Amino acid sequence: MLCWVQVKDETMTARLLKRAETSGRVDDNEETIKKRLKTFHDLTQPVIDYYGKQSKVCKVKKSRRLTRYLHASSKRRVGLATSCVQYDFCIQPV
């Protein structure tokens, strides 16, 4: 089972640019983010399509509740790791 969390490119870009304010990463800039998103779409969509044809994709629209959960989990590394035992998470821009 693949859990596909759908997030708009604009939202992903905004989040990465916000992260750039404190991350110190030189690759957190709009040009690089666009390239990363294109690569993500190009490489991930075929996987989503493949498993979708087998009815093995659970599509989840981005929600505040889910975002808070994933954010908190990524800080704790507890909840997300537990969830990944059951699902392969795919944070997919839309």
N, CA, C and O atoms as CSV, one atom per row, in Angstrom:
chain,resi,resn,atom,element,x,y,z
A,1,MET,N,N,0.845,-1.176,0.000
A,1,MET,CA,C,0.000,0.000,0.000
A,1,MET,C,C,0.891,1.240,0.000
A,1,MET,O,O,1.866,1.318,0.747
A,2,LEU,N,N,0.542,2.202,-0.846
A,2,LEU,CA,C,1.269,3.463,-0.932
A,2,LEU,C,C,0.319,4.577,-0.536
A,2,LEU,O,O,-0.743,4.730,-1.139
A,3,CYS,N,N,0.684,5.344,0.457
A,3,CYS,CA,C,-0.130,6.476,0.896
A,3,CYS,C,C,0.433,7.721,0.218
A,3,CYS,O,O,1.565,8.120,0.491
A,4,TRP,N,N,-0.343,8.325,-0.654
A,4,TRP,CA,C,0.083,9.458,-1.465
A,4,TRP,C,C,-0.501,10.728,-0.875
A,4,TRP,O,O,-1.697,10.981,-1.022
A,5,VAL,N,N,0.307,11.521,-0.219
A,5,VAL,CA,C,-0.134,12.769,0.383
A,5,VAL,C,C,0.073,13.871,-0.654
A,5,VAL,O,O,1.205,14.181,-1.027
A,6,GLN,N,N,-1.013,14.448,-1.105
A,6,GLN,CA,C,-0.963,15.435,-2.178
A,6,GLN,C,C,-0.818,16.847,-1.609
A,6,GLN,O,O,-1.602,17.278,-0.764
A,7,VAL,N,N,0.199,17.550,-2.091
A,7,VAL,CA,C,0.460,18.925,-1.684
A,7,VAL,C,C,0.816,19.711,-2.948
A,7,VAL,O,O,1.581,19.236,-3.787
A,8,LYS,N,N,0.254,20.916,-3.074
A,8,LYS,CA,C,0.523,21.739,-4.263
A,8,LYS,C,C,1.994,22.153,-4.307
A,8,LYS,O,O,2.634,22.348,-3.273
A,9,ASP,N,N,2.513,22.283,-5.535
A,9,ASP,CA,C,3.895,22.726,-5.717
A,9,ASP,C,C,4.146,24.056,-5.005
A,9,ASP,O,O,5.201,24.257,-4.403
A,10,GLU,N,N,3.169,24.955,-5.082
A,10,GLU,CA,C,3.320,26.269,-4.457
A,10,GLU,C,C,3.515,26.134,-2.943
A,10,GLU,O,O,4.317,26.849,-2.342
A,11,THR,N,N,2.776,25.219,-2.350
A,11,THR,CA,C,2.895,24.989,-0.907
A,11,THR,C,C,4.257,24.408,-0.572
A,11,THR,O,O,4.906,24.836,0.382
A,12,MET,N,N,4.688,23.433,-1.361
A,12,MET,CA,C,6.004,22.824,-1.130
A,12,MET,C,C,7.109,23.867,-1.284
A,12,MET,O,O,8.045,23.909,-0.485
A,13,THR,N,N,6.997,24.704,-2.311
A,13,THR,CA,C,7.995,25.747,-2.542
A,13,THR,C,C,8.043,26.714,-1.369
A,13,THR,O,O,9.119,27.060,-0.881
A,14,ALA,N,N,6.868,27.147,-0.920
A,14,ALA,CA,C,6.807,28.078,0.210
A,14,ALA,C,C,7.442,27.470,1.461
A,14,ALA,O,O,8.170,28.147,2.188
A,15,ARG,N,N,7.162,26.193,1.703
A,15,ARG,CA,C,7.734,25.533,2.881
A,15,ARG,C,C,9.257,25.432,2.792
A,15,ARG,O,O,9.963,25.655,3.776
A,16,LEU,N,N,9.752,25.095,1.603
A,16,LEU,CA,C,11.204,24.975,1.442
A,16,LEU,C,C,11.887,26.335,1.541
A,16,LEU,O,O,12.979,26.442,2.099
A,17,LEU,N,N,11.251,27.374,1.002
A,17,LEU,CA,C,11.823,28.716,1.123
A,17,LEU,C,C,11.817,29.178,2.576
A,17,LEU,O,O,12.738,29.864,3.021
A,18,LYS,N,N,10.786,28.803,3.304
A,18,LYS,CA,C,10.733,29.122,4.736
A,18,LYS,C,C,11.857,28.383,5.474
A,18,LYS,O,O,12.519,28.944,6.347
A,19,ARG,N,N,12.056,27.113,5.102
A,19,ARG,CA,C,13.134,26.334,5.718
A,19,ARG,C,C,14.488,26.989,5.434
A,19,ARG,O,O,15.394,26.949,6.267
A,20,ALA,N,N,14.612,27.592,4.248
A,20,ALA,CA,C,15.881,28.213,3.853
A,20,ALA,C,C,16.299,29.331,4.800
A,20,ALA,O,O,17.484,29.638,4.928
A,21,GLU,N,N,15.320,29.934,5.461
A,21,GLU,CA,C,15.619,31.036,6.379
A,21,GLU,C,C,16.487,30.589,7.546
A,21,GLU,O,O,17.218,31.397,8.120
A,22,THR,N,N,16.415,29.320,7.898
A,22,THR,CA,C,17.169,28.841,9.059
A,22,THR,C,C,18.066,27.639,8.778
A,22,THR,O,O,18.893,27.273,9.614
A,23,SER,N,N,17.908,27.020,7.602
A,23,SER,CA,C,18.629,25.767,7.350
A,23,SER,C,C,20.097,25.956,7.017
A,23,SER,O,O,20.926,25.094,7.311
A,24,GLY,N,N,20.412,27.081,6.406
A,24,GLY,CA,C,21.786,27.282,5.974
A,24,GLY,C,C,22.131,26.494,4.713
A,24,GLY,O,O,23.284,26.471,4.283
A,25,ARG,N,N,21.121,25.848,4.123
A,25,ARG,CA,C,21.358,25.061,2.903
A,25,ARG,C,C,21.392,25.993,1.696
A,25,ARG,O,O,20.472,26.783,1.488
A,26,VAL,N,N,22.444,25.897,0.912
A,26,VAL,CA,C,22.565,26.762,-0.257
A,26,VAL,C,C,21.631,26.330,-1.389
A,26,VAL,O,O,21.362,27.107,-2.305
A,27,ASP,N,N,21.138,25.092,-1.325
A,27,ASP,CA,C,20.257,24.606,-2.381
A,27,ASP,C,C,18.777,24.891,-2.105
A,27,ASP,O,O,17.919,24.464,-2.877
A,28,ASP,N,N,18.467,25.594,-1.034
A,28,ASP,CA,C,17.082,25.985,-0.767
A,28,ASP,C,C,16.813,27.344,-1.421
A,28,ASP,O,O,16.707,28.370,-0.748
A,29,ASN,N,N,16.706,27.318,-2.754
A,29,ASN,CA,C,16.380,28.521,-3.506
A,29,ASN,C,C,15.375,28.135,-4.588
A,29,ASN,O,O,15.235,26.955,-4.908
A,30,GLU,N,N,14.676,29.115,-5.151
A,30,GLU,CA,C,13.576,28.799,-6.066
A,30,GLU,C,C,14.002,27.984,-7.282
A,30,GLU,O,O,13.298,27.059,-7.687
A,31,GLU,N,N,15.132,28.315,-7.857
A,31,GLU,CA,C,15.589,27.592,-9.047
A,31,GLU,C,C,15.818,26.108,-8.742
A,31,GLU,O,O,15.360,25.240,-9.485
A,32,THR,N,N,16.512,25.829,-7.670
A,32,THR,CA,C,16.795,24.448,-7.293
A,32,THR,C,C,15.529,23.719,-6.865
A,32,THR,O,O,15.352,22.539,-7.167
A,33,ILE,N,N,14.657,24.421,-6.165
A,33,ILE,CA,C,13.399,23.809,-5.733
A,33,ILE,C,C,12.568,23.403,-6.943
A,33,ILE,O,O,11.989,22.316,-6.950
A,34,LYS,N,N,12.497,24.260,-7.975
A,34,LYS,CA,C,11.751,23.915,-9.198
A,34,LYS,C,C,12.328,22.657,-9.851
A,34,LYS,O,O,11.584,21.788,-10.305
A,35,LYS,N,N,13.650,22.570,-9.893
A,35,LYS,CA,C,14.297,21.391,-10.476
A,35,LYS,C,C,13.975,20.142,-9.658
A,35,LYS,O,O,13.688,19.079,-10.210
A,36,ARG,N,N,14.028,20.291,-8.321
A,36,ARG,CA,C,13.713,19.142,-7.460
A,36,ARG,C,C,12.275,18.678,-7.662
A,36,ARG,O,O,12.014,17.478,-7.749
A,37,LEU,N,N,11.340,19.629,-7.738
A,37,LEU,CA,C,9.935,19.262,-7.928
A,37,LEU,C,C,9.715,18.595,-9.281
A,37,LEU,O,O,8.959,17.628,-9.380
A,38,LYS,N,N,10.371,19.104,-10.323
A,38,LYS,CA,C,10.231,18.479,-11.647
A,38,LYS,C,C,10.761,17.050,-11.614
A,38,LYS,O,O,10.119,16.130,-12.121
A,39,THR,N,N,11.926,16.871,-11.018
A,39,THR,CA,C,12.494,15.527,-10.897
A,39,THR,C,C,11.568,14.629,-10.100
A,39,THR,O,O,11.354,13.470,-10.456
A,40,PHE,N,N,11.018,15.167,-9.018
A,40,PHE,CA,C,10.098,14.394,-8.193
A,40,PHE,C,C,8.890,13.941,-9.012
A,40,PHE,O,O,8.511,12.770,-8.979
A,41,HIS,N,N,8.284,14.888,-9.756
A,41,HIS,CA,C,7.128,14.542,-10.590
A,41,HIS,C,C,7.509,13.497,-11.650
A,41,HIS,O,O,6.808,12.502,-11.833
A,42,ASP,N,N,8.612,13.735,-12.332
A,42,ASP,CA,C,9.033,12.836,-13.417
A,42,ASP,C,C,9.296,11.416,-12.928
A,42,ASP,O,O,8.975,10.452,-13.623
A,43,LEU,N,N,9.873,11.281,-11.751
A,43,LEU,CA,C,10.242,9.960,-11.256
A,43,LEU,C,C,9.153,9.289,-10.415
A,43,LEU,O,O,9.103,8.063,-10.322
A,44,THR,N,N,8.290,10.090,-9.810
A,44,THR,CA,C,7.296,9.530,-8.894
A,44,THR,C,C,5.974,9.197,-9.572
A,44,THR,O,O,5.354,8.187,-9.239
A,45,GLN,N,N,5.530,10.024,-10.513
A,45,GLN,CA,C,4.225,9.798,-11.138
A,45,GLN,C,C,4.105,8.406,-11.759
A,45,GLN,O,O,3.059,7.775,-11.609
A,46,PRO,N,N,5.127,7.902,-12.446
A,46,PRO,CA,C,5.025,6.540,-12.979
A,46,PRO,C,C,4.815,5.484,-11.881
A,46,PRO,O,O,4.109,4.498,-12.091
A,47,VAL,N,N,5.423,5.697,-10.732
A,47,VAL,CA,C,5.261,4.762,-9.607
A,47,VAL,C,C,3.828,4.835,-9.091
A,47,VAL,O,O,3.195,3.808,-8.848
A,48,ILE,N,N,3.321,6.061,-8.924
A,48,ILE,CA,C,1.935,6.257,-8.473
A,48,ILE,C,C,0.979,5.591,-9.456
A,48,ILE,O,O,0.055,4.888,-9.048
A,49,ASP,N,N,1.200,5.811,-10.747
A,49,ASP,CA,C,0.332,5.209,-11.779
A,49,ASP,C,C,0.379,3.679,-11.730
A,49,ASP,O,O,-0.651,3.012,-11.827
A,50,TYR,N,N,1.575,3.143,-11.578
A,50,TYR,CA,C,1.753,1.687,-11.540
A,50,TYR,C,C,0.957,1.068,-10.392
A,50,TYR,O,O,0.193,0.125,-10.594
A,51,TYR,N,N,1.144,1.610,-9.181
A,51,TYR,CA,C,0.439,1.058,-8.030
A,51,TYR,C,C,-1.040,1.427,-8.037
A,51,TYR,O,O,-1.869,0.693,-7.500
A,52,GLY,N,N,-1.371,2.562,-8.644
A,52,GLY,CA,C,-2.775,2.952,-8.755
A,52,GLY,C,C,-3.573,1.954,-9.572
A,52,GLY,O,O,-4.723,1.659,-9.244
A,53,LYS,N,N,-2.973,1.431,-10.634
A,53,LYS,CA,C,-3.645,0.424,-11.475
A,53,LYS,C,C,-3.906,-0.865,-10.702
A,53,LYS,O,O,-4.766,-1.661,-11.079
A,54,GLN,N,N,-3.163,-1.063,-9.626
A,54,GLN,CA,C,-3.338,-2.253,-8.790
A,54,GLN,C,C,-4.184,-1.952,-7.550
A,54,GLN,O,O,-4.293,-2.775,-6.642
A,55,SER,N,N,-4.773,-0.766,-7.534
A,55,SER,CA,C,-5.577,-0.312,-6.380
A,55,SER,C,C,-4.787,-0.353,-5.078
A,55,SER,O,O,-5.311,-0.736,-4.031
A,56,LYS,N,N,-3.527,0.044,-5.156
A,56,LYS,CA,C,-2.670,0.024,-3.976
A,56,LYS,C,C,-2.221,1.427,-3.570
A,56,LYS,O,O,-1.206,1.585,-2.892
A,57,VAL,N,N,-2.991,2.461,-3.992
A,57,VAL,CA,C,-2.648,3.832,-3.649
A,57,VAL,C,C,-3.768,4.448,-2.833
A,57,VAL,O,O,-4.926,4.459,-3.252
A,58,CYS,N,N,-3.420,4.954,-1.681
A,58,CYS,CA,C,-4.356,5.691,-0.841
A,58,CYS,C,C,-4.024,7.170,-1.021
A,58,CYS,O,O,-2.963,7.619,-0.587
A,59,LYS,N,N,-4.919,7.936,-1.655
A,59,LYS,CA,C,-4.662,9.361,-1.893
A,59,LYS,C,C,-5.212,10.172,-0.733
A,59,LYS,O,O,-6.368,10.026,-0.334
A,60,VAL,N,N,-4.350,11.033,-0.203
A,60,VAL,CA,C,-4.736,11.889,0.911
A,60,VAL,C,C,-4.429,13.325,0.524
A,60,VAL,O,O,-3.293,13.659,0.186
A,61,LYS,N,N,-5.448,14.170,0.576
A,61,LYS,CA,C,-5.213,15.590,0.307
A,61,LYS,C,C,-4.550,16.196,1.531
A,61,LYS,O,O,-4.849,15.817,2.663
A,62,LYS,N,N,-3.657,17.131,1.297
A,62,LYS,CA,C,-2.982,17.807,2.397
A,62,LYS,C,C,-4.020,18.464,3.298
A,62,LYS,O,O,-4.953,19.118,2.832
A,63,SER,N,N,-3.836,18.275,4.579
A,63,SER,CA,C,-4.730,18.915,5.533
A,63,SER,C,C,-3.901,19.450,6.691
A,63,SER,O,O,-2.786,18.986,6.927
A,64,ARG,N,N,-4.436,20.411,7.404
A,64,ARG,CA,C,-3.707,20.953,8.551
A,64,ARG,C,C,-3.401,19.857,9.563
A,64,ARG,O,O,-2.294,19.784,10.098
A,65,ARG,N,N,-4.379,19.016,9.817
A,65,ARG,CA,C,-4.191,17.965,10.815
A,65,ARG,C,C,-3.046,17.027,10.417
A,65,ARG,O,O,-2.174,16.712,11.228
A,66,LEU,N,N,-3.066,16.588,9.153
A,66,LEU,CA,C,-2.013,15.709,8.657
A,66,LEU,C,C,-0.669,16.431,8.680
A,66,LEU,O,O,0.343,15.852,9.073
A,67,THR,N,N,-0.660,17.694,8.259
A,67,THR,CA,C,0.575,18.469,8.246
A,67,THR,C,C,1.152,18.579,9.645
A,67,THR,O,O,2.356,18.411,9.838
A,68,ARG,N,N,0.294,18.861,10.630
A,68,ARG,CA,C,0.765,18.955,12.017
A,68,ARG,C,C,1.330,17.618,12.476
A,68,ARG,O,O,2.366,17.570,13.139
A,69,TYR,N,N,0.643,16.528,12.121
A,69,TYR,CA,C,1.101,15.197,12.513
A,69,TYR,C,C,2.471,14.892,11.915
A,69,TYR,O,O,3.384,14.457,12.616
A,70,LEU,N,N,2.603,15.127,10.601
A,70,LEU,CA,C,3.873,14.822,9.946
A,70,LEU,C,C,4.986,15.710,10.479
A,70,LEU,O,O,6.113,15.251,10.669
A,71,HIS,N,N,4.674,16.989,10.723
A,71,HIS,CA,C,5.675,17.907,11.248
A,71,HIS,C,C,6.125,17.454,12.642
A,71,HIS,O,O,7.322,17.369,12.918
A,72,ALA,N,N,5.170,17.168,13.501
A,72,ALA,CA,C,5.496,16.723,14.862
A,72,ALA,C,C,6.245,15.404,14.816
A,72,ALA,O,O,7.203,15.205,15.562
A,73,SER,N,N,5.816,14.505,13.946
A,73,SER,CA,C,6.455,13.192,13.853
A,73,SER,C,C,7.880,13.305,13.354
A,73,SER,O,O,8.770,12.595,13.823
A,74,SER,N,N,8.096,14.202,12.400
A,74,SER,CA,C,9.446,14.325,11.865
A,74,SER,C,C,10.390,14.870,12.933
A,74,SER,O,O,11.587,14.583,12.920
A,75,LYS,N,N,9.846,15.655,13.853
A,75,LYS,CA,C,10.681,16.151,14.946
A,75,LYS,C,C,10.949,15.046,15.960
A,75,LYS,O,O,12.045,14.955,16.513
A,76,ARG,N,N,9.951,14.211,16.199
A,76,ARG,CA,C,10.105,13.134,17.185
A,76,ARG,C,C,10.702,11.878,16.560
A,76,ARG,O,O,11.402,11.114,17.225
A,77,ARG,N,N,10.418,11.673,15.281
A,77,ARG,CA,C,10.834,10.455,14.570
A,77,ARG,C,C,10.228,9.204,15.192
A,77,ARG,O,O,10.784,8.114,15.060
A,78,VAL,N,N,9.102,9.353,15.863
A,78,VAL,CA,C,8.467,8.196,16.483
A,78,VAL,C,C,7.232,7.819,15.695
A,78,VAL,O,O,7.160,6.718,15.148
A,79,GLY,N,N,6.249,8.717,15.626
A,79,GLY,CA,C,4.991,8.429,14.942
A,79,GLY,C,C,5.167,8.114,13.475
A,79,GLY,O,O,4.540,7.191,12.955
A,80,LEU,N,N,6.015,8.874,12.801
A,80,LEU,CA,C,6.212,8.662,11.373
A,80,LEU,C,C,6.861,7.308,11.117
A,80,LEU,O,O,6.473,6.590,10.195
A,81,ALA,N,N,7.834,6.968,11.922
A,81,ALA,CA,C,8.502,5.679,11.757
A,81,ALA,C,C,7.515,4.539,11.973
A,81,ALA,O,O,7.549,3.539,11.255
A,82,THR,N,N,6.642,4.687,12.953
A,82,THR,CA,C,5.624,3.668,13.214
A,82,THR,C,C,4.684,3.551,12.028
A,82,THR,O,O,4.337,2.445,11.612
A,83,SER,N,N,4.263,4.708,11.473
A,83,SER,CA,C,3.346,4.699,10.337
A,83,SER,C,C,3.984,4.081,9.109
A,83,SER,O,O,3.311,3.412,8.325
A,84,CYS,N,N,5.279,4.300,8.936
A,84,CYS,CA,C,5.952,3.794,7.746
A,84,CYS,C,C,6.064,2.275,7.741
A,84,CYS,O,O,6.341,1.673,6.703
A,85,VAL,N,N,5.852,1.665,8.882
A,85,VAL,CA,C,5.836,0.207,8.913
A,85,VAL,C,C,4.641,-0.292,8.106
A,85,VAL,O,O,4.720,-1.332,7.452
A,86,GLN,N,N,3.526,0.454,8.153
A,86,GLN,CA,C,2.323,0.044,7.460
A,86,GLN,C,C,2.241,0.607,6.037
A,86,GLN,O,O,1.681,-0.039,5.151
A,87,TYR,N,N,2.791,1.799,5.812
A,87,TYR,CA,C,2.673,2.456,4.516
A,87,TYR,C,C,4.011,3.030,4.083
A,87,TYR,O,O,4.838,3.415,4.910
A,88,ASP,N,N,4.206,3.080,2.775
A,88,ASP,CA,C,5.318,3.847,2.218
A,88,ASP,C,C,4.766,5.246,1.978
A,88,ASP,O,O,3.857,5.417,1.166
A,89,PHE,N,N,5.301,6.246,2.669
A,89,PHE,CA,C,4.785,7.592,2.502
A,89,PHE,C,C,5.384,8.254,1.275
A,89,PHE,O,O,6.579,8.139,1.002
A,90,CYS,N,N,4.542,8.937,0.557
A,90,CYS,CA,C,4.975,9.672,-0.613
A,90,CYS,C,C,4.376,11.069,-0.496
A,90,CYS,O,O,3.180,11.242,-0.734
A,91,ILE,N,N,5.161,12.049,-0.143
A,91,ILE,CA,C,4.661,13.413,-0.071
A,91,ILE,C,C,4.739,13.953,-1.485
A,91,ILE,O,O,5.814,14.296,-1.976
A,92,GLN,N,N,3.607,14.022,-2.122
A,92,GLN,CA,C,3.532,14.312,-3.549
A,92,GLN,C,C,2.982,15.702,-3.815
A,92,GLN,O,O,1.829,15.969,-3.477
A,93,PRO,N,N,3.758,16.596,-4.407
A,93,PRO,CA,C,3.193,17.873,-4.830
A,93,PRO,C,C,2.130,17.639,-5.897
A,93,PRO,O,O,2.224,16.685,-6.670
A,94,VAL,N,N,1.122,18.504,-5.942
A,94,VAL,CA,C,0.064,18.364,-6.949
A,94,VAL,C,C,0.075,19.568,-7.845
A,94,VAL,O,O,-0.735,19.659,-8.767
